[in-house]
């Protein structure tokens, strides 16, 4: 049983007890029955009235709850539409009181959401207005008469955030550009002369309108000032270069150069004016020293000709170079030619430097080839011979590689400029081929000269005997110093003379020493000595005549003073006859020497 039913039963029991108590009181008092009925009727009416009143109050409560439920439902529907939410569904089994409470709570929640959205929308609109005023943009389009949806608020928030980001970017760009503009204006000695320039430089940064047009105008102003500064820098650089060039041409002393305006840094207007004044002064001085200036320009022009590998014919094409009438017109012609050559060299600098590199390696290769023909290189001190051989092999590879690279570059150049790339008046590959051809001709010439020299030496030895190869130290011995002589056919030579050198019989010659004479006095050697009686006599005239006859038979001509080179076959045959003749004459001399010594 429910507690309410128990309480109702207790209330009925209390009512019954109260009526029983009233009846007992009335009976004790002796109230008649009629009055008891009246009094009982009064009690009943009083209780009924009280209960009716209580019931009416509860009925009223019920009505109020139902009305509240109806109002809440209606308000909920409105709020759901405004907030763009789905309809609120109540529980079917809930009581009136619970339903009213749930509906009322939901209404309060939705009303709070509505207020929050309204407040957020208002705050976003205020921020949007401020940002639009600064950035000069239009307000965000949104219906302010209705409650914004969550999606609308999210888009609005992102829009405001993007405007804040844009504002910071433009503010940072404005501050940076403003700083540069102020520095440029100071450097250019420029005073703001427009309202926009004054707004940029003089007004507060927070008050400047960061509109797109203003930012573009700010960038344009910065670009204009940078262009003016670049122009000033270019002019100042050109003036400085002009001053240095004039210094070189006029040969200005270093002391005067140190005090010049060319050392002023920057490109301010006053610096530009000072440089211009210096140029004007030097130009006037140049006119006063026209001849020396033109000679200096010609030296510079010749240097560019060398760098560009101009031939003599190409150089002679500039006829003013050889003009001796030193006028301002001639100077202008030389200046123009130098400018043209400078542009031409700078345009094709990579190709000219590559050709120059090939030239340097080629000269080094020729130098190593020259050293290779030097007999003194076989001394090989410190391994120089091995180093030169390695360097020569490396140079040959380098020249081959450079030649291939240059051939490709020249072909590309000729295709691009529709012309022939000339080196000293020739196409590059023809020039390279000519250098190799000259190298081969030189090698062939050297080879022929060596053969001719060797042939003449052999013929001279056949006529007059071979040149002594005895070291000087041995040839300067005392006349009484004995020399070792090899034995020939078992015959010993008792003593050797200082005036002759005896070789092996198979060497084939007897030659006279150029130091065969005795010193003029005995002071050099301490005391005079008498030459040995066993000194060998000079070769007989008969032997010389026989040698001349042999050579005449081989060449078909008579030798008198000079020798004519013979053919290889005749030369070999002459060499054999000479050996036989020398062998016979050597035997004769040795036999006579032995007899004299005995």
C-alpha positions as CSV (number, residue, x, y, z in Angstrom):
1,X,0.0,0.0,0.0
2,X,1.2,3.5,-0.8
3,X,2.0,5.9,1.9
4,X,-0.6,8.3,0.6
5,X,-3.3,5.7,1.0
6,X,-2.1,5.0,4.5
7,X,-2.1,8.6,5.3
8,X,-5.7,8.9,3.9
9,X,-6.8,6.0,6.1
10,X,-5.2,7.6,9.1
11,X,-7.0,10.9,8.2
12,X,-10.4,9.0,8.0
13,X,-9.6,7.3,11.3
14,X,-8.8,10.7,12.9
15,X,-12.0,12.0,11.6
16,X,-14.0,9.1,13.0
17,X,-12.3,9.4,16.4
18,X,-13.0,13.2,16.4
19,X,-16.7,12.6,15.6
20,X,-16.9,9.9,18.3
21,X,-15.2,12.3,20.8
22,X,-17.7,15.0,19.9
23,X,-20.7,12.7,20.3
24,X,-19.3,11.6,23.8
25,X,-18.9,15.3,24.8
26,X,-22.3,16.2,23.5
27,X,-23.8,13.2,25.4
28,X,-22.1,14.2,28.6
29,X,-23.2,17.7,28.3
30,X,-26.7,16.5,27.6
31,X,-27.2,18.2,24.3
32,X,-30.4,17.0,22.8
33,X,-30.4,14.9,19.6
34,X,-31.7,17.6,17.5
35,X,-28.8,19.9,18.5
36,X,-26.4,17.0,18.1
37,X,-27.6,16.6,14.5
38,X,-27.2,20.3,13.9
39,X,-23.8,20.3,15.4
40,X,-22.8,17.2,13.4
41,X,-24.1,18.9,10.3
42,X,-22.0,21.9,11.1
43,X,-18.9,19.7,11.5
44,X,-19.6,17.9,8.3
45,X,-20.0,21.2,6.4
46,X,-16.9,22.6,7.9
47,X,-14.9,19.5,7.0
48,X,-16.4,19.4,3.5
49,X,-15.6,23.0,3.0
50,X,-12.1,22.5,4.1
51,X,-11.7,19.5,1.9
52,X,-13.3,21.2,-1.0
53,X,-11.0,24.1,-0.6
54,X,-8.0,21.8,-0.5
55,X,-9.3,20.0,-3.6
56,X,-9.8,23.2,-5.4
57,X,-6.3,24.3,-4.6
58,X,-4.9,21.1,-5.9
59,X,-7.1,21.4,-9.0
60,X,-5.7,24.9,-9.4
61,X,-2.2,23.6,-9.1
62,X,-2.9,21.1,-11.8
63,X,-4.3,23.7,-14.1
64,X,-1.3,25.9,-13.6
65,X,1.0,22.9,-14.3
66,X,-0.9,22.1,-17.5
67,X,-0.8,25.7,-18.6
68,X,2.9,25.9,-17.8
69,X,3.4,22.7,-19.8
70,X,1.6,24.3,-22.8
71,X,3.5,27.5,-22.5
72,X,6.8,25.6,-22.3
73,X,6.0,23.5,-25.3
74,X,5.2,26.6,-27.3
75,X,8.3,28.4,-26.2
76,X,10.4,25.3,-26.8
77,X,9.1,25.1,-30.4
78,X,10.0,28.8,-30.9
79,X,13.5,28.4,-29.4
80,X,14.1,25.3,-31.4
81,X,13.2,27.1,-34.6
82,X,15.3,30.1,-33.7
83,X,18.3,28.0,-32.6
84,X,17.8,25.7,-35.6
85,X,17.4,22.6,-33.3
86,X,15.2,19.6,-33.6
87,X,11.9,19.4,-31.6
88,X,12.0,18.5,-28.0
89,X,10.4,15.1,-27.2
90,X,8.9,14.4,-23.7
91,X,8.6,11.1,-22.0
92,X,5.1,9.5,-22.4
93,X,4.9,8.0,-18.9
94,X,6.1,11.1,-17.0
95,X,3.7,12.9,-14.7
96,X,2.4,16.4,-15.2
97,X,4.7,17.8,-12.6
98,X,7.8,16.0,-14.0
99,X,6.8,17.0,-17.5
100,X,6.4,20.6,-16.5
101,X,9.8,20.5,-14.8
102,X,11.6,19.0,-17.8
103,X,10.0,21.4,-20.2
104,X,10.8,24.3,-18.0
105,X,14.4,23.3,-17.6
106,X,14.8,22.8,-21.3
107,X,13.4,26.2,-22.0
108,X,15.8,27.7,-19.6
109,X,18.8,26.0,-21.3
110,X,17.7,27.0,-24.8
111,X,17.1,30.6,-23.6
112,X,20.6,30.7,-22.2
113,X,22.0,29.4,-25.6
114,X,20.1,32.1,-27.3
115,X,21.5,34.8,-25.1
116,X,25.0,33.4,-25.5
117,X,24.8,33.4,-29.3
118,X,23.4,36.9,-29.3
119,X,26.2,38.1,-27.1
120,X,28.9,36.3,-29.2
121,X,27.3,37.7,-32.3
122,X,27.5,41.2,-30.9
123,X,31.1,40.8,-29.8
124,X,32.1,39.5,-33.3
125,X,30.3,42.3,-35.0
126,X,32.2,44.8,-32.9
127,X,35.5,43.2,-33.8
128,X,34.5,43.0,-37.4
129,X,33.6,46.7,-37.5
130,X,37.0,47.7,-35.9
131,X,38.9,45.5,-38.3
132,X,36.9,46.7,-41.3
133,X,37.7,50.3,-40.3
134,X,41.4,49.5,-40.2
135,X,41.6,47.3,-43.2
136,X,38.9,49.2,-45.2
137,X,36.9,46.0,-46.0
138,X,33.2,45.2,-45.9
139,X,31.4,43.8,-42.9
140,X,30.6,40.1,-42.7
141,X,27.2,39.4,-44.1
142,X,24.9,37.8,-41.4
143,X,21.3,38.2,-40.3
144,X,21.4,40.3,-37.1
145,X,17.6,40.0,-36.6
146,X,17.7,36.3,-35.9
147,X,19.6,34.0,-33.6
148,X,22.8,32.9,-35.5
149,X,23.4,29.2,-35.9
150,X,26.5,27.5,-34.7
151,X,27.8,27.2,-38.2
152,X,27.2,30.9,-38.8
153,X,29.0,31.8,-35.6
154,X,31.9,29.5,-36.6
155,X,32.2,31.1,-40.0
156,X,32.1,34.5,-38.4
157,X,34.8,33.6,-35.9
158,X,37.0,32.3,-38.7
159,X,36.4,35.4,-40.7
160,X,37.3,37.7,-37.8
161,X,40.4,35.5,-37.1
162,X,41.5,35.9,-40.7
163,X,41.0,39.6,-40.5
164,X,43.2,39.7,-37.4
165,X,45.9,37.7,-39.2
166,X,45.7,40.0,-42.2
167,X,45.9,43.0,-40.0
168,X,49.0,41.7,-38.3
169,X,50.6,40.9,-41.6
170,X,49.8,44.3,-43.0
171,X,50.9,45.9,-39.8
172,X,54.2,44.1,-39.9
173,X,54.7,44.9,-43.6
174,X,53.8,48.5,-43.0
175,X,56.3,48.9,-40.1
176,X,59.0,47.2,-42.1
177,X,58.4,49.2,-45.2
178,X,58.1,52.4,-43.2
179,X,61.4,51.8,-41.6
180,X,63.0,51.2,-45.0
181,X,61.3,54.2,-46.6
182,X,62.6,56.5,-43.8
183,X,66.1,55.2,-44.3
184,X,65.9,55.6,-48.0
185,X,64.5,59.1,-47.7
186,X,67.4,60.0,-45.4
187,X,69.9,58.5,-47.8
188,X,68.4,60.2,-50.8
189,X,67.9,63.5,-48.9
190,X,64.2,63.3,-49.8
191,X,61.5,65.2,-48.0
192,X,57.9,63.9,-47.9
193,X,56.0,66.0,-50.4
194,X,52.7,64.2,-50.7
195,X,49.9,63.6,-48.2
196,X,50.4,59.9,-48.4
197,X,54.2,60.2,-47.8
198,X,53.5,62.4,-44.8
199,X,50.9,59.9,-43.5
200,X,53.5,57.1,-43.8
201,X,56.4,58.9,-42.3
202,X,54.9,61.4,-39.8
203,X,51.6,59.8,-38.6
204,X,51.2,57.3,-35.8
205,X,51.5,53.7,-36.9
206,X,48.1,52.8,-35.3
207,X,46.3,55.5,-37.1
208,X,47.4,54.4,-40.6
209,X,44.8,52.7,-42.7
210,X,46.0,49.2,-43.6
211,X,43.9,49.0,-46.7
212,X,45.0,47.0,-49.7
213,X,45.3,50.2,-51.8
214,X,47.5,51.8,-49.1
215,X,49.7,48.7,-48.9
216,X,50.1,48.7,-52.7
217,X,50.9,52.4,-52.7
218,X,53.4,51.8,-49.8
219,X,55.1,49.1,-51.9
220,X,55.2,51.3,-54.9
221,X,56.7,54.1,-52.9
222,X,59.3,51.8,-51.5
223,X,60.1,50.5,-55.0
224,X,60.4,54.0,-56.4
225,X,62.8,54.9,-53.6
226,X,64.8,51.7,-54.1
227,X,65.0,52.4,-57.8
228,X,66.3,55.9,-57.1
229,X,68.9,54.5,-54.7
230,X,69.9,51.8,-57.2
231,X,70.2,54.4,-59.9
232,X,72.3,56.5,-57.5
233,X,74.4,53.5,-56.6
234,X,74.9,52.6,-60.3
235,X,75.8,56.2,-61.1
236,X,78.2,56.3,-58.1
237,X,79.7,53.0,-59.1
238,X,80.1,54.2,-62.7
239,X,81.7,57.4,-61.4
240,X,84.1,55.6,-59.2
241,X,85.1,53.3,-62.0
242,X,85.5,56.3,-64.3
243,X,87.6,58.0,-61.6
244,X,89.9,54.9,-61.2
245,X,90.2,54.5,-65.0
246,X,91.1,58.2,-65.3
247,X,93.6,57.8,-62.5
248,X,95.3,55.0,-64.4
249,X,95.3,56.9,-67.6
250,X,96.5,60.1,-66.1
251,X,98.9,58.2,-63.7
252,X,97.7,60.1,-60.7
253,X,100.0,59.5,-57.7
254,X,98.8,57.5,-54.8
255,X,99.0,60.4,-52.3
256,X,96.4,62.3,-54.4
257,X,94.2,59.3,-54.8
258,X,94.0,58.7,-51.1
259,X,92.4,62.1,-50.5
260,X,89.9,61.7,-53.3
261,X,86.1,61.6,-53.0
262,X,86.1,58.1,-54.5
263,X,86.6,56.7,-51.0
264,X,83.4,58.1,-49.7
265,X,81.0,55.2,-48.9
266,X,77.3,55.1,-49.8
267,X,75.3,56.7,-52.6
268,X,73.9,59.8,-51.0
269,X,73.3,62.9,-53.1
270,X,76.3,64.7,-51.7
271,X,78.5,61.7,-52.4
272,X,77.3,61.6,-56.0
273,X,77.9,65.3,-56.3
274,X,81.4,64.9,-54.9
275,X,82.2,62.0,-57.3
276,X,80.8,64.0,-60.2
277,X,83.1,67.0,-59.3
278,X,86.1,64.6,-59.2
279,X,85.2,63.2,-62.6
280,X,84.8,66.7,-64.1
281,X,88.2,67.7,-62.7
282,X,89.9,64.5,-64.1
283,X,88.1,65.0,-67.5
284,X,89.5,68.5,-67.7
285,X,92.9,67.2,-66.7
286,X,92.5,64.5,-69.3
287,X,92.0,67.1,-72.0
288,X,95.1,68.8,-70.9
289,X,97.1,65.4,-71.2
290,X,95.5,64.0,-74.3
291,X,98.5,62.1,-75.7
292,X,99.3,60.2,-72.5
293,X,95.7,59.4,-72.0
294,X,95.2,58.0,-75.5
295,X,98.4,55.9,-75.0
296,X,96.9,54.5,-71.8
297,X,93.6,53.7,-73.5
298,X,95.5,52.0,-76.3
299,X,97.3,49.9,-73.8
300,X,93.9,48.9,-72.3
301,X,92.5,48.2,-75.8
302,X,95.5,46.1,-76.6
303,X,94.9,44.1,-73.4
304,X,91.3,43.4,-74.4
305,X,92.5,42.4,-77.9
306,X,94.9,40.0,-76.3
307,X,92.1,38.6,-74.1
308,X,89.8,38.2,-77.1
309,X,92.6,36.6,-79.2
310,X,92.4,39.2,-82.0
311,X,94.6,38.8,-85.0
312,X,96.8,41.5,-86.4
313,X,94.4,42.0,-89.2
314,X,91.5,42.5,-86.8
315,X,93.5,44.9,-84.8
316,X,94.4,46.9,-87.9
317,X,90.7,47.2,-88.7
318,X,90.6,49.9,-85.9
319,X,92.5,52.5,-87.9
320,X,92.4,55.2,-85.2
321,X,94.7,53.1,-83.1
322,X,97.5,54.1,-85.4
323,X,96.5,57.8,-85.7
324,X,99.0,60.2,-84.3
325,X,96.7,63.3,-84.3
326,X,95.8,63.3,-80.6
327,X,92.4,65.0,-80.5
328,X,89.3,64.7,-78.4
329,X,87.5,62.9,-81.3
330,X,90.3,60.3,-81.4
331,X,89.9,59.9,-77.6
332,X,86.2,59.4,-78.0
333,X,86.8,56.8,-80.7
334,X,89.2,54.9,-78.5
335,X,86.7,55.1,-75.5
336,X,83.9,53.7,-77.7
337,X,86.2,50.9,-79.0
338,X,87.3,50.0,-75.4
339,X,83.6,49.9,-74.3
340,X,82.7,47.7,-77.2
341,X,85.6,45.3,-76.6
342,X,84.8,45.2,-72.9
343,X,81.1,44.3,-73.6
344,X,82.3,41.7,-76.1
345,X,84.7,40.2,-73.7
346,X,82.3,40.1,-70.7
347,X,79.6,38.6,-72.9
348,X,81.8,35.7,-73.9
349,X,84.1,35.7,-70.9
350,X,83.7,32.0,-70.2
351,X,84.7,30.9,-73.7
352,X,87.7,33.2,-73.8
353,X,88.9,32.0,-70.4
354,X,88.6,28.4,-71.6
355,X,90.7,29.2,-74.6
356,X,93.2,31.0,-72.4
357,X,93.4,27.9,-70.2
358,X,94.1,25.8,-73.2
359,X,96.8,28.3,-74.3
360,X,98.5,28.1,-70.9
361,X,98.5,24.3,-70.9
362,X,99.8,24.3,-74.4
363,X,102.7,26.6,-73.5
364,X,103.5,24.4,-70.5
365,X,103.4,21.3,-72.7
366,X,105.9,23.0,-75.1
367,X,108.1,23.9,-72.2
368,X,108.2,20.3,-71.0
369,X,108.9,19.1,-74.5
370,X,111.8,21.5,-74.7
371,X,113.1,20.2,-71.4
372,X,112.8,16.7,-72.7
373,X,115.4,17.5,-75.4
374,X,117.9,18.9,-72.8
375,X,120.7,16.3,-72.1
376,X,121.2,17.7,-68.6
377,X,117.8,16.4,-67.5
378,X,119.3,12.9,-67.2
379,X,121.1,14.0,-64.1
380,X,117.7,13.3,-62.4
381,X,118.4,15.0,-59.2
382,X,115.5,14.8,-56.8
383,X,113.4,12.7,-59.2
384,X,112.8,15.6,-61.6
385,X,112.8,13.4,-64.6
386,X,110.0,11.2,-63.3
387,X,108.0,14.2,-62.2
388,X,108.4,15.8,-65.7
389,X,107.2,12.6,-67.4
390,X,104.1,12.4,-65.1
391,X,103.4,16.0,-65.7
392,X,103.8,15.6,-69.5
393,X,101.4,12.6,-69.5
394,X,98.9,14.6,-67.4
395,X,99.2,17.6,-69.6
396,X,98.5,15.5,-72.7
397,X,95.2,14.3,-71.2
398,X,94.3,17.8,-70.0
399,X,94.9,19.2,-73.5
400,X,92.8,16.5,-75.1
401,X,89.9,17.1,-72.6
402,X,90.1,20.9,-72.9
403,X,90.1,20.6,-76.7
404,X,87.0,18.4,-76.7
405,X,85.2,20.8,-74.3
406,X,86.1,23.8,-76.3
407,X,85.0,22.2,-79.5
408,X,81.5,21.7,-78.1
409,X,81.4,25.2,-76.6
410,X,82.6,26.8,-79.9
411,X,79.9,24.8,-81.8
412,X,77.2,26.0,-79.4
413,X,78.5,29.6,-79.7
414,X,78.6,29.5,-83.5
415,X,75.0,28.1,-83.6
416,X,73.8,30.8,-81.2
417,X,75.5,33.8,-82.8
418,X,75.4,32.5,-86.4
419,X,79.1,33.2,-87.0
420,X,82.6,31.8,-86.8
421,X,84.5,32.0,-83.4
422,X,87.9,33.3,-84.4
423,X,91.2,32.9,-82.4
424,X,93.9,35.1,-83.8
425,X,92.0,35.4,-87.1
426,X,91.4,31.6,-87.5
427,X,88.6,29.3,-86.5
428,X,89.4,27.7,-83.2
429,X,89.9,24.1,-84.5
430,X,92.0,25.3,-87.4
431,X,94.1,27.3,-84.9
432,X,94.6,24.2,-82.7
433,X,95.4,22.1,-85.7
434,X,98.0,24.7,-86.8
435,X,99.6,24.7,-83.4
436,X,100.0,20.9,-83.5
437,X,101.3,21.1,-87.0
438,X,103.9,23.7,-86.1
439,X,104.8,21.5,-83.1
440,X,105.4,18.5,-85.4
441,X,107.4,20.5,-87.9
442,X,109.6,21.9,-85.1
443,X,110.2,18.3,-83.8
444,X,111.0,17.2,-87.4
445,X,113.4,20.2,-87.8
446,X,115.2,19.4,-84.6
447,X,115.5,15.8,-85.6
448,X,117.0,16.8,-89.0
449,X,119.3,19.2,-87.3
450,X,120.5,16.5,-84.9
451,X,121.1,14.1,-87.9
452,X,123.0,16.8,-89.8
453,X,125.1,17.7,-86.8
454,X,125.9,14.1,-86.1
455,X,126.8,13.5,-89.8
456,X,129.1,16.6,-89.9
457,X,130.7,15.5,-86.7
458,X,131.4,12.0,-88.0
459,X,132.8,13.4,-91.3
460,X,135.0,15.8,-89.3
461,X,136.3,13.0,-87.2
462,X,137.0,11.0,-90.3
463,X,139.2,13.9,-91.6
464,X,140.8,15.2,-88.4
465,X,140.3,12.5,-85.8
466,X,137.7,12.3,-83.0
467,X,137.3,14.9,-80.3
468,X,138.9,13.8,-77.0
469,X,136.5,12.8,-74.3
470,X,139.1,12.5,-71.6
471,X,138.0,14.4,-68.4
472,X,139.9,17.7,-67.9
473,X,141.3,16.5,-64.6
474,X,143.1,13.7,-66.4
475,X,144.3,15.9,-69.3
476,X,145.9,18.4,-66.9
477,X,148.2,15.8,-65.3
478,X,152.0,16.4,-65.1
479,X,154.0,15.4,-68.2
480,X,155.8,12.8,-66.1
481,X,152.6,11.3,-64.6
482,X,152.2,7.8,-66.2
483,X,148.9,6.9,-67.8
484,X,147.5,3.5,-68.2
485,X,147.2,2.3,-71.7
486,X,145.4,-0.9,-72.7
487,X,147.4,-3.5,-74.5
488,X,147.0,-4.1,-78.2
489,X,148.0,-7.3,-79.9
490,X,150.2,-8.2,-76.9
491,X,152.4,-5.1,-77.4
492,X,152.9,-2.9,-74.2
493,X,153.5,0.8,-74.3
494,X,156.2,1.8,-71.9
495,X,155.0,5.4,-71.3
496,X,152.1,7.5,-72.4
497,X,152.4,11.0,-73.8
498,X,150.4,13.9,-72.4
499,X,149.7,15.1,-75.9
500,X,147.6,12.1,-77.0
501,X,145.0,9.7,-75.8
502,X,145.2,6.1,-76.9
503,X,141.9,4.3,-77.1
504,X,141.3,0.6,-77.6
505,X,142.0,-0.7,-81.0
506,X,138.4,-1.4,-81.4
507,X,137.5,2.2,-80.7
508,X,139.0,3.0,-84.0
509,X,140.6,6.5,-83.5
510,X,143.5,8.3,-82.1
511,X,142.7,11.9,-81.1
512,X,144.8,14.8,-80.0
513,X,144.1,16.5,-76.7
514,X,143.5,20.3,-76.9
515,X,145.7,20.6,-73.7
516,X,148.7,18.8,-75.3
517,X,151.0,21.8,-74.8
518,X,153.1,22.3,-71.6
519,X,152.5,25.2,-69.3
520,X,154.5,28.3,-70.3
521,X,156.5,28.3,-67.1
522,X,157.1,26.0,-64.2
523,X,155.4,28.3,-61.6
524,X,152.1,26.7,-62.0
525,X,153.3,23.2,-61.2
526,X,156.1,24.1,-58.9
527,X,159.1,23.6,-61.3
528,X,159.6,23.1,-65.0
529,X,159.7,19.6,-66.3
530,X,161.2,18.2,-69.5
531,X,158.7,16.4,-71.7
532,X,159.2,12.7,-72.1
533,X,161.1,11.5,-75.1
534,X,158.5,8.8,-75.5
535,X,155.9,11.3,-76.5
536,X,153.9,10.2,-79.5
537,X,154.2,12.2,-82.6
538,X,151.2,13.7,-84.2
539,X,149.5,11.6,-86.9
540,X,151.4,11.5,-90.2
541,X,150.1,13.6,-93.2
542,X,149.9,10.3,-95.1
543,X,147.1,9.1,-92.7
544,X,145.1,12.4,-93.2
545,X,145.4,12.1,-96.9
546,X,144.2,8.5,-96.8
547,X,141.1,9.5,-94.8
548,X,140.4,12.3,-97.3
549,X,140.6,10.0,-100.2
550,X,138.2,7.5,-98.5
551,X,135.6,10.3,-97.9
552,X,136.1,11.6,-101.4
553,X,135.4,8.1,-102.8
554,X,132.2,7.9,-100.7
555,X,130.8,11.4,-101.4
556,X,132.1,11.9,-104.9
557,X,133.5,15.3,-103.9
558,X,136.7,16.7,-102.4
559,X,136.3,18.0,-98.8
560,X,138.0,21.3,-98.2
561,X,137.2,22.9,-94.8
562,X,133.5,21.9,-94.6
563,X,131.6,18.6,-95.0
564,X,128.5,17.8,-97.0
565,X,126.1,15.4,-95.4
566,X,126.0,12.0,-97.2
567,X,123.1,9.6,-97.8
568,X,122.4,7.0,-95.1
569,X,123.9,4.1,-97.2
570,X,127.0,6.1,-98.1
571,X,127.3,7.2,-94.5
572,X,127.3,3.6,-93.2
573,X,129.8,2.5,-95.8
574,X,132.0,5.5,-95.0
575,X,131.8,4.6,-91.3
576,X,133.1,1.0,-92.0
577,X,136.0,2.2,-94.2
578,X,136.9,4.8,-91.5
579,X,137.0,2.0,-88.9
580,X,139.3,-0.1,-91.0
581,X,141.6,2.8,-91.8
582,X,141.8,3.9,-88.2
583,X,142.6,0.4,-87.1
584,X,145.5,0.2,-89.6
585,X,146.8,3.7,-88.6
586,X,146.5,2.9,-84.9
587,X,148.6,-0.3,-85.4
588,X,151.2,1.7,-87.2
589,X,151.4,4.4,-84.6
590,X,151.6,1.9,-81.7
591,X,154.4,0.0,-83.4
592,X,156.4,3.1,-84.0
593,X,155.9,4.3,-80.5
594,X,157.1,1.0,-79.1
595,X,160.2,1.2,-81.2
596,X,161.0,4.7,-80.1
597,X,160.5,3.8,-76.4
598,X,162.9,0.8,-76.9
